[in-house]
């Protein structure tokens, strides 16, 4: 097929079979300082047939995923989700434990202060809850008179006070033990 070059010269395109098209004609390779013209063979893209074009509607390659690929993806997804959910539940449990071990000492100290105000000498074993402000939290106070050898003939006695704060029916327990000197 004859064609026209950029400078008006003629060239032809030759079909070389299944390899592709080859263009023959003059190509201008001007060197600096001179106007030499050399002829060169320019190789174009291979022939594109109807069956191997990238944009054909009917492809010989199957599209989509195989059942094995889908099952492998679902298995990997299940393993990852189980690990993420386990981590999430551990975080929730640790948050609850952290909250308890932060509040329990404060609540125990509050009960001990109430005992000091009411009078330690009148303290008896008792228990209860902290009301609607702290749902699930319970307290128990136990007292015991302790007679160390050094105080046998002294003006008073020692009382051991143990305050226990628990949560959710003793799922978590915090105990605080202290001693008070009571003059008689």
C-alpha positions in Angstrom: 0.0 0.0 0.0 1.5 3.3 -0.9 1.6 6.1 1.6 3.1 9.5 2.0 5.9 10.4 4.3 6.1 13.6 6.4 8.2 15.3 3.7 6.0 14.3 0.8 8.1 11.2 -0.2 6.4 8.0 -1.0 6.9 4.7 0.9 5.2 1.3 0.9 4.0 -1.1 3.6 4.7 -4.8 3.0 2.8 -7.6 4.7 5.5 -10.1 6.0 3.0 -12.8 7.2 2.3 -13.6 10.8 5.3 -11.6 12.1 3.9 -8.2 11.3 4.0 -5.2 9.0 7.2 -3.7 7.8 7.4 -0.2 6.5 10.0 0.6 3.8 10.8 4.1 2.8 13.1 7.0 3.4 13.5 8.2 6.9 15.3 11.4 7.6 18.2 11.1 10.0 19.7 14.6 9.8 23.0 15.0 11.5 24.1 18.2 13.0 25.8 20.3 10.3 24.6 18.3 7.3 21.5 17.1 5.6 22.5 13.5 4.9 19.5 11.2 4.3 19.7 7.5 4.9 17.1 4.9 4.3 16.1 2.7 7.2 13.6 -0.1 7.8 11.1 0.7 10.5 9.4 -2.2 12.2 5.9 -1.6 13.3 3.7 -3.5 15.8 2.8 -7.1 15.1 -0.4 -7.9 13.3 -3.4 -7.9 15.5 -6.0 -10.4 14.4 -9.6 -10.6 15.5 -9.0 -13.4 18.0 -6.1 -11.9 20.0 -7.2 -8.3 20.3 -7.4 -7.0 23.8 -10.8 -5.4 23.3 -12.7 -8.4 21.8 -16.0 -9.3 23.3 -15.4 -13.0 23.3 -12.3 -14.0 25.2 -10.9 -17.5 25.5 -9.7 -16.8 29.0 -12.3 -17.5 31.8 -13.2 -14.5 33.9 -13.9 -14.5 37.6 -12.6 -16.6 40.6 -12.5 -20.3 41.0 -14.2 -22.0 43.9 -10.8 -22.8 45.5 -9.8 -19.2 45.4 -13.0 -18.1 47.0 -12.7 -20.7 49.7 -9.1 -19.7 50.4 -10.1 -16.0 50.7 -13.0 -16.8 53.0 -10.8 -19.0 55.2 -8.2 -16.3 55.5 -10.9 -13.7 56.3 -12.4 -16.0 59.0 -9.0 -16.5 60.7 -8.3 -12.7 60.7 -11.8 -11.9 62.0 -11.5 -14.4 64.8 -8.2 -12.9 65.9 -9.6 -9.4 65.8 -12.7 -10.3 67.8 -10.6 -12.1 70.4 -8.4 -9.0 70.7 -11.5 -6.8 71.0 -13.0 -9.0 73.8 -9.6 -9.0 75.7 -9.5 -5.3 75.5 -13.0 -5.0 76.9 -12.1 -7.3 79.8 -8.9 -5.5 80.5 -10.8 -2.2 80.5 -13.3 -3.5 83.1 -10.5 -4.9 85.3 -8.6 -1.6 85.1 -11.7 0.3 86.1 -12.3 -2.0 89.0 -8.8 -1.9 90.4 -8.8 1.9 90.0 -12.2 2.4 91.8 -12.0 -0.3 94.5 -9.1 1.3 96.5 -11.0 4.6 96.5 -14.3 3.0 97.6 -12.5 1.0 100.3 -10.8 4.2 101.6 -14.3 5.9 101.6 -15.7 3.1 103.8 -12.7 3.3 106.1 -13.2 7.1 106.5 -16.9 6.5 107.3 -15.8 4.0 110.0 -13.3 6.6 111.4 -16.0 9.2 111.5 -18.5 6.9 113.2 -15.9 5.7 115.7 -13.7 2.6 115.2 -14.5 1.3 118.7 -18.1 0.9 117.7 -17.4 -0.8 114.4 -19.0 -4.2 113.8 -18.8 -6.6 110.9 -21.1 -5.2 108.2 -21.7 -5.2 104.5 -23.7 -3.7 101.7 -23.6 -2.1 98.3 -22.6 1.4 97.1 -26.0 2.2 95.8 -27.0 3.3 92.3 -23.8 5.3 91.8 -21.7 2.1 91.7 -23.9 -0.7 90.5 -22.4 -4.2 91.0 -20.0 -3.0 93.6 -20.4 -4.4 97.1 -18.5 -3.9 100.4 -17.8 -5.8 103.6 -16.1 -4.7 106.8 -14.6 -7.1 109.3 -13.0 -6.1 112.6 -10.9 -8.0 115.0 -9.3 -7.0 118.3 -5.6 -7.7 118.3 -3.5 -7.8 121.5 0.2 -7.5 120.8 2.5 -8.4 123.7 3.7 -4.9 123.9 0.2 -3.5 124.5 -0.9 -6.1 127.2 -0.8 -3.6 130.0 -1.2 -0.5 127.9 -4.0 2.1 127.9 -5.7 0.8 124.7 -5.9 -1.9 122.2 -5.3 -2.5 118.5 -8.2 -3.2 116.1 -7.5 -4.9 112.8 -10.0 -3.6 110.1 -10.4 -5.4 106.8 -12.4 -3.7 104.1 -13.3 -5.9 101.1 -14.7 -4.4 97.9 -16.1 -6.8 95.3 -17.8 -6.6 92.0 -20.3 -8.8 90.3 -20.7 -11.3 93.1 -17.0 -11.5 93.9 -15.9 -11.9 90.4 -13.2 -9.3 91.2 -12.1 -8.7 94.8 -10.0 -5.9 96.4 -9.0 -6.2 100.1 -7.5 -3.4 102.2 -6.3 -4.2 105.7 -5.3 -1.6 108.3 -4.8 -1.4 112.1 -6.0 1.4 114.4 -5.1 2.1 118.0 -8.1 2.7 120.2 -7.7 4.2 123.6 -9.9 2.9 126.4 
